[in-house]
Structures are given as structure tokens and as C-alpha cells.
């Protein structure tokens, strides 16, 4: 019997495996796909995420440095600098490849397969035919393990069902900020990820194609004169809730633990933080403490992101958001820095 079985070999799962291995726990990662996996992702890593990756010994790809966040609506804009440190725009595939290399260096065992047939008792848990003392579920936004354990929770009544789509453009970045462009129908999230590549994600409750969404941002679309460099990838609905993050010997981390929205760009940083907290609780033999720690780690993010999503549902409020942020720079800066 091993100590820790991690279901899911994405950033949160590999981070959990690295923390567990560093703590001297025998760890196996169970993942059905091979190699670096692409997915719809804003690809902006907040400063806390950059620090967390450095602490794991991950050699980060060059990517593109990020100084802060800028909100844009028409001719209005508001921006705030990160402090301390900088974020990094990184292609999801390059980040995943870097984590896979670090996992191999650390001696993490990766096994191809799915974490199916979960059975647990007082001393162990079995999934995918592997027995472990603990199972860390890092199997993504629509986590099959969360559903199988009866931890899925329906979204709040009347909550908007929002979706994201992302594509890249081969061109020099015009900014070293993450830019969030606002319209009545949704948002466009711009992240420079290399010296010659810009990622643009569109977020909305409106179901239509990527180009139709982009048409709501004429100034941004005019900047994107280059041909698309990648195909469109989509994800959603984005909001996912869990009744709890702990079920016996199973702990949910990353997006599997619950997700509000991609608006603030914190998905990777929060996934890394939750992985570290889960392993610390497992190592101490106190899985119940993880639930409290997860709530503490994500409280500010959940409150601010939920408030922003609520704003998007009211066109008048969304229209006033960027001018208000520009008029109150200290408030906007405090909000951005609270998410680091």
C-alpha cells in the first residue's frame, strides 16, 4: 500500500505529488492522458503562483512577465501593479511540461489510468486498482470523483452559467499587464504568454462562437490583426460547487474542490495552494483540517469573484465598473493585491 494516490496529473495534481514526495510519502499519480495537456486556460500565473512553483523547484518557462492587472472598457481603463513580485504569462502546455519534468526529477511515479471504483475503509482507499492511505482528487473542473462521492452541489438559483473560450495570436504583446476588457455581453481576458504570442480568452453566459464574442470588443479585435496561432478551446459551465472538500480519506484540490469563475485569473495559484494545504493535512493525519484551510485560502477570491460575476449579470453595473475603478485607484489596487 502506498501513502498517497493522486487522481489527475494537471498542475494541482502534480504539485500535490511533489509536496507529498518531498515529505517522504510514497506517491503515485494516476492520469489517463500522456504528456503535456492543453486546455482552455487564461494562462496568467499570479505572483503567489510563481512563488509556489519556485518553492517546488519547478524551472519556469520564460513566458512573459506580468506587472499587474488592467481593466478596460472603451476609452476607460484602470490598472494596478502587483506587489510584491511579478506574475508570469505561460502557455498551459509549457507549464504542464515543466511540472512533469520536475515530477520525474523528484521520482514521482506516474501511471496511466483512471481513478475509478473508489472504495475506502478506516485505513485505506482504493481507486483505479491502487490502494493508498490517502487519495487526493485533482481531476478537474467537472471532477468525476467529486460526483462519484456525492459531493457535487447544484449552482445557486438564477446563477449565470458562464463559459470560457481561448485562442492565441502570433504577434508581439502590446502590454505586460493581464487585461480584462469588459462589454455588456461578457469579458475578454488578454494574457501575453511569450515575446511573440498573446492569448485571448472570452468569458460569457452567452452561448455563441469565439468570433461572435470577440465582435463585442471592436478596439481589442482591431489589435488582433495577426492570424490565429491556435485553435479555439472551450470550458464550462465554469461555476462548480462541492458540499465538502473531504470525504473520509479523499481530499479534493484544485478546480475539483470548487470553482467560481475565471475572471480574476487565480485558478493555477489557488490550485497550487490547495495542493500544498491538502498534503500538509494528510501528513499530519488531520484531513478534517483541510476543509477549514481551503475556506481560509479561498475566502477573498470567492467573495471578490462572486461579486464581479454578479456585476456582469447587470449591464448598468458592468458599464460603470471600469470608470469607477479608474476613479478609485487605491480601492482597485487593494482589490488586486488581495488576490496575490
HELIX and SHEET records of a PDB file:
HELIX    1   1 UNK A   11  UNK A   22  1                                  12    
HELIX    2   2 UNK A   47  UNK A   55  1                                   9    
HELIX    3   3 UNK A   92  UNK A  106  1                                  15    
HELIX    4   4 UNK A  144  UNK A  148  1                                   5    
HELIX    5   5 UNK A  210  UNK A  214  1                                   5    
HELIX    6   6 UNK A  218  UNK A  223  1                                   6    
HELIX    7   7 UNK A  254  UNK A  257  5                                   4    
HELIX    8   8 UNK A  267  UNK A  283  1                                  17    
HELIX    9   9 UNK A  288  UNK A  312  1                                  25    
HELIX   10  10 UNK A  315  UNK A  327  1                                  13    
HELIX   11  11 UNK A  329  UNK A  337  1                                   9    
SHEET    1   A 6 UNK A 109  UNK A 112  0                                        
SHEET    2   A 6 UNK A  27  UNK A  31  1                                        
SHEET    3   A 6 UNK A   2  UNK A   7  1                                        
SHEET    4   A 6 UNK A 130  UNK A 137  1                                        
SHEET    5   A 6 UNK A 125  UNK A 127 -1                                        
SHEET    6   A 6 UNK A 119  UNK A 120 -1                                        
SHEET    1   B 6 UNK A 109  UNK A 112  0                                        
SHEET    2   B 6 UNK A  27  UNK A  31  1                                        
SHEET    3   B 6 UNK A   2  UNK A   7  1                                        
SHEET    4   B 6 UNK A 130  UNK A 137  1                                        
SHEET    5   B 6 UNK A 250  UNK A 252  1                                        
SHEET    6   B 6 UNK A 246  UNK A 247 -1                                        
SHEET    1   C 3 UNK A  44  UNK A  45  0                                        
SHEET    2   C 3 UNK A  87  UNK A  89 -1                                        
SHEET    3   C 3 UNK A  64  UNK A  66 -1                                        
SHEET    1   D 7 UNK A  76  UNK A  81  0                                        
SHEET    2   D 7 UNK A  68  UNK A  73 -1                                        
SHEET    3   D 7 UNK A 177  UNK A 182  1                                        
SHEET    4   D 7 UNK A 187  UNK A 194 -1                                        
SHEET    5   D 7 UNK A 197  UNK A 204 -1                                        
SHEET    6   D 7 UNK A 163  UNK A 170 -1                                        
SHEET    7   D 7 UNK A 233  UNK A 236 -1                                        
SHEET    1   E 2 UNK A 152  UNK A 153  0                                        
SHEET    2   E 2 UNK A 241  UNK A 242 -1                                        
END                                                                             
